Amino acid sequence: MISVTRDDFDVNAVIDRVRRPDMGALVTFLGVVRDDGIEEMDLEAYEEIATKEMETIRDEAFANYPIEAVEIIHRIGRLRVGENILLIVVGAGHRKEAFSACEYILERIKQSVPIWKKEFGKDGSERWVPGEYPGGDA
C-alpha cells in the first residue's frame, strides 16, 4: 500500500499486513514530529503526484533490492509534536537488503515527493522548512 493521508495509522497493523513466513527481516522507519522548538507543523502535498511518485520509488526499490514487500504511508495536515508523519515498512529475506531498501526509499521520498512542511514555533513564529522536501525553500 502507498498512501498519502490525513489520518493517523496503526504501525503494528501495517507490520502485520506486510509480515510473511518467508521474510527474515521487517525493517520499519517511523518519522514523527519532534520537539525542536515547535508546537506543530502543517504538511501540504500535491496528493495525486505524491502518491504516484511514492509508487515509482517503491517500484525502484523492488527493481534494485531483493525485497518482498514495501508499504509507505505519509501523513499531511496539521500535526502536533509526537504525532506520526511517515511510515516505511520493508520486508525481505535478510536484514541487510531490508535496511538498504528502507534507507533508499526514505532518501528518495525526501528528494522527489511533492510534500512541504511549515513549522509553527512555540514563540508564535512560522517557517517553511527548507531543503526537506521539494519546494521546501518557499
C-alpha beads as a LAMMPS data file, in Angstrom:
LAMMPS data file: protein, C-alpha beads

138 atoms
137 bonds

1 atom types
1 bond types

-500.0 500.0 xlo xhi
-500.0 500.0 ylo yhi
-500.0 500.0 zlo zhi

Masses

1 110.0

Atoms # bond

1 1 1 0.000 0.000 0.000
2 1 1 1.120 3.503 -0.833
3 1 1 -0.869 6.246 0.841
4 1 1 -0.956 9.992 1.423
5 1 1 -3.489 10.571 4.179
6 1 1 -4.726 12.963 6.843
7 1 1 -5.476 10.023 9.126
8 1 1 -3.092 8.518 11.642
9 1 1 -2.081 4.908 11.126
10 1 1 -1.564 1.842 13.273
11 1 1 2.098 0.850 12.930
12 1 1 1.500 -2.680 14.220
13 1 1 -1.394 -3.240 11.810
14 1 1 0.812 -2.270 8.863
15 1 1 3.632 -4.537 10.063
16 1 1 1.159 -7.411 10.477
17 1 1 -0.167 -6.792 6.955
18 1 1 3.371 -6.996 5.497
19 1 1 4.617 -9.948 7.598
20 1 1 5.002 -13.271 5.776
21 1 1 6.670 -16.543 6.785
22 1 1 9.294 -16.282 4.018
23 1 1 10.645 -12.949 5.318
24 1 1 13.541 -12.949 7.746
25 1 1 13.502 -9.165 8.154
26 1 1 10.916 -6.442 8.537
27 1 1 12.538 -3.027 8.712
28 1 1 10.443 -0.034 9.680
29 1 1 11.100 3.664 9.649
30 1 1 8.687 5.801 11.632
31 1 1 9.077 9.556 11.285
32 1 1 7.435 11.654 13.994
33 1 1 7.081 15.365 14.696
34 1 1 9.902 16.183 17.094
35 1 1 10.033 18.923 19.694
36 1 1 12.576 21.150 18.004
37 1 1 11.166 24.389 19.390
38 1 1 7.866 23.843 17.603
39 1 1 4.347 23.031 18.737
40 1 1 3.092 21.673 15.449
41 1 1 3.649 21.543 11.714
42 1 1 1.495 21.655 8.643
43 1 1 2.312 19.245 5.821
44 1 1 0.946 20.053 2.380
45 1 1 1.090 17.869 -0.711
46 1 1 0.092 17.588 -4.288
47 1 1 -1.576 14.316 -3.277
48 1 1 -2.044 12.652 -6.665
49 1 1 1.535 13.344 -7.767
50 1 1 2.947 12.484 -4.315
51 1 1 1.220 9.100 -4.408
52 1 1 2.422 8.385 -7.944
53 1 1 5.981 9.393 -7.044
54 1 1 5.966 7.113 -3.985
55 1 1 4.697 4.268 -6.198
56 1 1 7.621 4.918 -8.548
57 1 1 10.050 4.892 -5.600
58 1 1 8.546 1.594 -4.393
59 1 1 8.973 0.116 -7.883
60 1 1 12.606 1.325 -7.990
61 1 1 13.259 -0.351 -4.634
62 1 1 11.824 -3.637 -5.926
63 1 1 13.987 -3.355 -9.049
64 1 1 17.192 -2.567 -7.141
65 1 1 16.941 -4.665 -3.964
66 1 1 15.941 -8.293 -3.301
67 1 1 12.930 -7.376 -1.181
68 1 1 9.481 -8.920 -0.845
69 1 1 7.200 -6.103 0.335
70 1 1 7.020 -2.323 0.725
71 1 1 4.395 -0.130 2.357
72 1 1 4.640 3.659 2.580
73 1 1 2.213 5.934 4.415
74 1 1 2.799 9.702 4.546
75 1 1 0.525 11.968 6.522
76 1 1 -0.440 15.506 5.627
77 1 1 -2.343 18.164 7.508
78 1 1 -1.704 19.800 10.896
79 1 1 0.360 17.547 13.182
80 1 1 1.476 18.132 16.769
81 1 1 4.745 17.114 18.427
82 1 1 4.874 13.337 18.862
83 1 1 2.445 12.520 16.053
84 1 1 3.343 10.130 13.225
85 1 1 4.372 11.607 9.877
86 1 1 5.844 8.822 7.754
87 1 1 5.896 5.039 7.929
88 1 1 8.000 2.854 5.663
89 1 1 7.898 -0.923 6.109
90 1 1 10.169 -3.135 4.023
91 1 1 10.104 -6.934 4.106
92 1 1 12.934 -9.065 2.790
93 1 1 14.616 -12.392 3.265
94 1 1 17.548 -10.766 5.047
95 1 1 18.114 -7.641 7.165
96 1 1 20.844 -6.016 5.049
97 1 1 18.632 -5.823 1.971
98 1 1 15.663 -4.584 4.001
99 1 1 17.712 -1.854 5.725
100 1 1 19.294 -0.750 2.437
101 1 1 15.959 -0.585 0.635
102 1 1 14.301 1.301 3.508
103 1 1 17.064 3.908 3.538
104 1 1 16.873 4.236 -0.257
105 1 1 13.098 4.779 -0.093
106 1 1 13.416 7.414 2.655
107 1 1 16.089 9.400 0.819
108 1 1 14.166 9.262 -2.478
109 1 1 10.993 10.476 -0.752
110 1 1 12.900 13.457 0.638
111 1 1 14.353 14.186 -2.823
112 1 1 11.350 13.952 -5.071
113 1 1 7.923 13.709 -3.428
114 1 1 5.963 16.996 -3.520
115 1 1 5.254 17.393 0.199
116 1 1 6.085 20.617 2.040
117 1 1 6.440 21.313 5.768
118 1 1 5.610 24.513 7.598
119 1 1 6.573 24.682 11.274
120 1 1 4.746 26.659 13.942
121 1 1 7.047 27.644 16.801
122 1 1 6.230 27.796 20.485
123 1 1 7.016 31.520 20.244
124 1 1 4.337 32.058 17.574
125 1 1 6.794 32.043 14.650
126 1 1 6.073 30.271 11.364
127 1 1 8.561 28.978 8.798
128 1 1 8.676 26.714 5.787
129 1 1 11.323 24.019 6.273
130 1 1 13.971 24.490 3.567
131 1 1 15.561 21.541 1.860
132 1 1 13.467 18.813 3.496
133 1 1 11.144 18.192 0.572
134 1 1 10.800 19.596 -2.942
135 1 1 9.656 23.190 -2.763
136 1 1 10.621 23.471 0.893
137 1 1 12.619 26.630 0.212
138 1 1 9.428 28.684 -0.172

Bonds

1 1 1 2
2 1 2 3
3 1 3 4
4 1 4 5
5 1 5 6
6 1 6 7
7 1 7 8
8 1 8 9
9 1 9 10
10 1 10 11
11 1 11 12
12 1 12 13
13 1 13 14
14 1 14 15
15 1 15 16
16 1 16 17
17 1 17 18
18 1 18 19
19 1 19 20
20 1 20 21
21 1 21 22
22 1 22 23
23 1 23 24
24 1 24 25
25 1 25 26
26 1 26 27
27 1 27 28
28 1 28 29
29 1 29 30
30 1 30 31
31 1 31 32
32 1 32 33
33 1 33 34
34 1 34 35
35 1 35 36
36 1 36 37
37 1 37 38
38 1 38 39
39 1 39 40
40 1 40 41
41 1 41 42
42 1 42 43
43 1 43 44
44 1 44 45
45 1 45 46
46 1 46 47
47 1 47 48
48 1 48 49
49 1 49 50
50 1 50 51
51 1 51 52
52 1 52 53
53 1 53 54
54 1 54 55
55 1 55 56
56 1 56 57
57 1 57 58
58 1 58 59
59 1 59 60
60 1 60 61
61 1 61 62
62 1 62 63
63 1 63 64
64 1 64 65
65 1 65 66
66 1 66 67
67 1 67 68
68 1 68 69
69 1 69 70
70 1 70 71
71 1 71 72
72 1 72 73
73 1 73 74
74 1 74 75
75 1 75 76
76 1 76 77
77 1 77 78
78 1 78 79
79 1 79 80
80 1 80 81
81 1 81 82
82 1 82 83
83 1 83 84
84 1 84 85
85 1 85 86
86 1 86 87
87 1 87 88
88 1 88 89
89 1 89 90
90 1 90 91
91 1 91 92
92 1 92 93
93 1 93 94
94 1 94 95
95 1 95 96
96 1 96 97
97 1 97 98
98 1 98 99
99 1 99 100
100 1 100 101
101 1 101 102
102 1 102 103
103 1 103 104
104 1 104 105
105 1 105 106
106 1 106 107
107 1 107 108
108 1 108 109
109 1 109 110
110 1 110 111
111 1 111 112
112 1 112 113
113 1 113 114
114 1 114 115
115 1 115 116
116 1 116 117
117 1 117 118
118 1 118 119
119 1 119 120
120 1 120 121
121 1 121 122
122 1 122 123
123 1 123 124
124 1 124 125
125 1 125 126
126 1 126 127
127 1 127 128
128 1 128 129
129 1 129 130
130 1 130 131
131 1 131 132
132 1 132 133
133 1 133 134
134 1 134 135
135 1 135 136
136 1 136 137
137 1 137 138
